Amino acid sequence: MRTRSAGAGVKRGATEEAVARSAKRVANESAVADASGRSRGRPPKQSDDESGATSTLRLSWPGGIISPAPLSSPSKANPKFHPLPNLKKVDHNVPIVDGIVPRGSTILIIQQPWIGLLLDGHKTLEIRGQACKKPKGEKVHLALSGGGGIILGQMTFVASHGPLSRAEYKARCERHCVWGDTLPYGSSTYAWEFKGPMRFRRPVPYVHQQGCVVWAVKD
């Protein structure tokens, strides 16, 4: 029994170190992308909200706290997408809880800065190129794309809206937080609605299977 317990402790320690290394790498890459993009010209940078809280996603675990690049950083896969400037929070009291992700739980993989906007209470609509068929009320756990397998929080799925017209997309800009009024996915632009963000005090690791780019399942 002692040998198995010690082995489990070593395994947990190695997992935490791997999570920390992955998050640091993502933070560094995002910072470089943000710095290089400023020279090309971009939409206005995101400022602090009226409460004085900085709109960045903070990742915390035993190894310390890392603040990735500002929310104005574009996603690596879609560098043309930028957050709106001067965003207003929808959920002003986002709880920070101990992360518990049961085996078999649904995981949605999201890039920074969008995952930060969702978990900071700014964003309630996730823009995608297809409808979401998850049932209303399902708990969806949010994982950082490119993070090496870390879950940062959870939200509750409400509904899938679309396909959106350009007018509908523009009218919902403060909820999806994407700068510009051009439909990102043309006639197949959908808005996945979420509510009730909860941020995890420490990232919860999961085994990310190769080829999973949108959905995953907790092992």
QUITAHU-V7321 format. One record per backbone hydrogen bond with DSSP energy under -0.5 kcal/mol. CO is the residue of the C=O (numbers start at 1). NH is the residue of the N-H. If there is no record, write none. Layout:
BEGIN
CO/NH ; CO/NH
END
This chain:
BEGIN
1/5 ; 2/6 ; 3/7 ; 4/8 ; 5/9 ; 6/10 ; 7/11 ; 8/12 ; 9/13 ; 10/14 ; 11/15 ; 12/16 ; 13/17 ; 14/18 ; 15/19 ; 16/20 ; 17/21 ; 18/22 ; 19/23 ; 20/24 ; 21/25 ; 22/26 ; 23/27 ; 24/28 ; 25/29 ; 26/30 ; 27/31 ; 28/32 ; 29/33 ; 30/34 ; 31/35 ; 32/36 ; 33/37 ; 34/38 ; 35/39 ; 36/39 ; 37/40 ; 37/41 ; 38/41 ; 49/52 ; 53/49 ; 54/56 ; 55/71 ; 56/58 ; 57/59 ; 57/68 ; 58/60 ; 59/66 ; 60/203 ; 61/64 ; 64/61 ; 66/59 ; 66/68 ; 70/73 ; 78/75 ; 78/81 ; 82/179 ; 90/92 ; 93/95 ; 95/97 ; 95/199 ; 97/201 ; 100/102 ; 102/105 ; 105/218 ; 106/141 ; 107/109 ; 107/216 ; 108/110 ; 108/143 ; 110/145 ; 111/115 ; 113/117 ; 114/118 ; 115/119 ; 116/120 ; 117/122 ; 117/123 ; 118/121 ; 121/90 ; 121/91 ; 124/194 ; 125/127 ; 126/192 ; 128/190 ; 131/133 ; 135/138 ; 138/157 ; 139/106 ; 140/155 ; 141/108 ; 141/143 ; 142/152 ; 142/153 ; 143/110 ; 143/145 ; 144/147 ; 149/206 ; 150/144 ; 151/204 ; 152/200 ; 153/142 ; 154/198 ; 155/140 ; 156/195 ; 157/137 ; 159/161 ; 159/193 ; 161/191 ; 165/169 ; 166/170 ; 167/171 ; 168/172 ; 170/173 ; 172/175 ; 172/176 ; 173/177 ; 175/124 ; 175/125 ; 177/84 ; 183/186 ; 185/188 ; 186/189 ; 188/190 ; 189/163 ; 189/164 ; 190/128 ; 190/192 ; 191/161 ; 191/193 ; 192/126 ; 193/158 ; 193/159 ; 195/156 ; 197/95 ; 198/154 ; 199/97 ; 203/205 ; 204/151 ; 206/208 ; 207/209 ; 209/212 ; 211/213 ; 214/109 ; 216/107 ; 218/104
END
